[in-house]
């Protein structure tokens, strides 16, 4: 095998660890299931399968070093008992089932939430890098570096660059670990004000950058099964987050069942406690107008709140959103694949690994974008949409029915 894709358990997004700490303290016995999906049709992983399995075996041999634990312990929101737990932690390959079915990669994770939560991001990074090695082994590096410089120039030449802030969110679909590091190093050197940091803990530690992130969809999804009433699941998840972090890590994710349903639960209490919101699907302009109007109805000045955009951004689209809303709120941007896998002629693969069950019960993410829902039970997806008063897209129903079959 060539150099392993993942060499550290910190080579993942910050929010996996922040969610993991909350799981340790509040739901250590929860059992979950995750399913992999490629949103690109007709991808053939047959020739990549052996390498993917080798990388998984290596991943499950990793442990956090004392230096890495010391880094985590100095983050103000990480608690000492969690560090003691992590000192003993190791991913377990027995929780993963992976094979190919007519070229399609089938990957399922089943096991305790506490012991499987760290699989998602490194597994996606492994799949992406192995696929890229096989299908695009010799990219045009000078052209890729030139495109990166063009993106940097866009920021420098923008008429109002002084408050534009963006971070690297590109671990899970990167071309390679080495390329992500080169991109992050270059951005930190050439845009020291505008480049806020990275979601990747390993890069943040080694390059002395700010680690950024709060929660992911799975945290709010799990509460669909952990609470007594489905209609209260979002409020329960937000309350659990507040209990764990006491005002820190205060960016709430809005699209687990859609922005309209989220706003109904995001009352004055939560709106005051959380620093802002994150948009990860749907039309960002429509989403922003809804967010601003909601804050205004609650008599909160939206200019005091941070709105984070992270849905398939390019540098162009991020700058356009910044210019449009910079005087009405504090926009911030998480840019992923556009930075870490912009290596033509092959387009990056669009892959996800999402929670589909918790404690044996189906859970789902509806999203604000038709076709992005993730669920293996069509009946539950219908019920979730009905409870929250959300219209279910035909594409989402079809995906759920296909997953169930």
Secondary structure as GFF3:
##gff-version 3
##sequence-region A 1 405
A	DSSP	alpha_helix	14	26	.	.	.	ID=ss1
A	DSSP	beta_strand	31	38	.	.	.	ID=ss2
A	DSSP	three_ten_helix	46	48	.	.	.	ID=ss3
A	DSSP	alpha_helix	49	59	.	.	.	ID=ss4
A	DSSP	alpha_helix	66	73	.	.	.	ID=ss5
A	DSSP	alpha_helix	80	87	.	.	.	ID=ss6
A	DSSP	three_ten_helix	93	95	.	.	.	ID=ss7
A	DSSP	beta_strand	96	101	.	.	.	ID=ss8
A	DSSP	beta_strand	104	112	.	.	.	ID=ss9
A	DSSP	alpha_helix	113	116	.	.	.	ID=ss10
A	DSSP	alpha_helix	119	135	.	.	.	ID=ss11
A	DSSP	alpha_helix	141	157	.	.	.	ID=ss12
A	DSSP	beta_strand	166	168	.	.	.	ID=ss13
A	DSSP	alpha_helix	177	190	.	.	.	ID=ss14
A	DSSP	beta_strand	195	198	.	.	.	ID=ss15
A	DSSP	alpha_helix	201	207	.	.	.	ID=ss16
A	DSSP	alpha_helix	217	226	.	.	.	ID=ss17
A	DSSP	three_ten_helix	230	232	.	.	.	ID=ss18
A	DSSP	alpha_helix	233	245	.	.	.	ID=ss19
A	DSSP	beta_strand	251	253	.	.	.	ID=ss20
A	DSSP	alpha_helix	259	265	.	.	.	ID=ss21
A	DSSP	alpha_helix	268	273	.	.	.	ID=ss22
A	DSSP	beta_strand	276	279	.	.	.	ID=ss23
A	DSSP	alpha_helix	284	297	.	.	.	ID=ss24
A	DSSP	three_ten_helix	302	304	.	.	.	ID=ss25
A	DSSP	beta_strand	306	309	.	.	.	ID=ss26
A	DSSP	alpha_helix	315	325	.	.	.	ID=ss27
A	DSSP	beta_strand	330	335	.	.	.	ID=ss28
A	DSSP	alpha_helix	337	340	.	.	.	ID=ss29
A	DSSP	beta_strand	351	358	.	.	.	ID=ss30
A	DSSP	beta_strand	361	362	.	.	.	ID=ss31
A	DSSP	alpha_helix	378	388	.	.	.	ID=ss32
A	DSSP	alpha_helix	394	404	.	.	.	ID=ss33
###
